[in-house]
């Protein structure tokens, strides 16, 4: 049981850490515009992450 709780705790810490890293990167990009904007992750239609998806171009965002 302790191993299970430890694994859940580690996973949560990694996820919170990743959100913190993204926040710090956005703040750095705002303070230093000479380096360019913060590259956001591609969204696409939501299923594959491909921003040039033919489903999105045709307006068919349902799977």
N, C-alpha and C positions, 0 to 999 in steps of 0.2 A: 504494500500500500504506500509506503514511504517513497519507493522508487517511482510510482505512478504520479504522486503529487510533485515530486522533484522534477519529473519530465514536463509536466504541465507548467510549472513555475518557470522553467528554463525557456520553454516555447513562448510564454507570455513576455518574459524579459527581452527575448530576441525581437519580438514584434514591436514592443514599445521602443526598444532601441532603434529599430529601423525608422519608425515614425519620427523620433527625435533627430536622427541623421537627416531625414528629408527636410525637417523644419529648419535645422541649422544651415543646410545648403541653400534653401530659399532665402533665408535672412542674409547669408553671405552674398548671394546674387543681387539682392536689393542694395546692399551697402557698396558693392563693387560692380557697377554697370559696365565698366570697361572690359570685363571678362565675358560679357554676353548675358543673356537671360538664363534662368534655370530651365533646363530641358524637362518638361513634363513628360510623364509616361504616356505612350500612345493609347488612345481610348478605342478608336474604331467603333464597330457596332456593338461591342460588348461581349462577343462570343470568342473572337480569336485574337483581338488586339491589333489586327492589320488595319491601318488607317486608310489604305487604298482598296478596301474591300468592295467588291461589286455589289453586294447586298446594300451597303450604305449608299452607293451611287444611285441605285435603282429605287431607293426609298423603302425597300423591303428589309426591315430590321428584325422581323420575327423569324425564328428558326423553324 
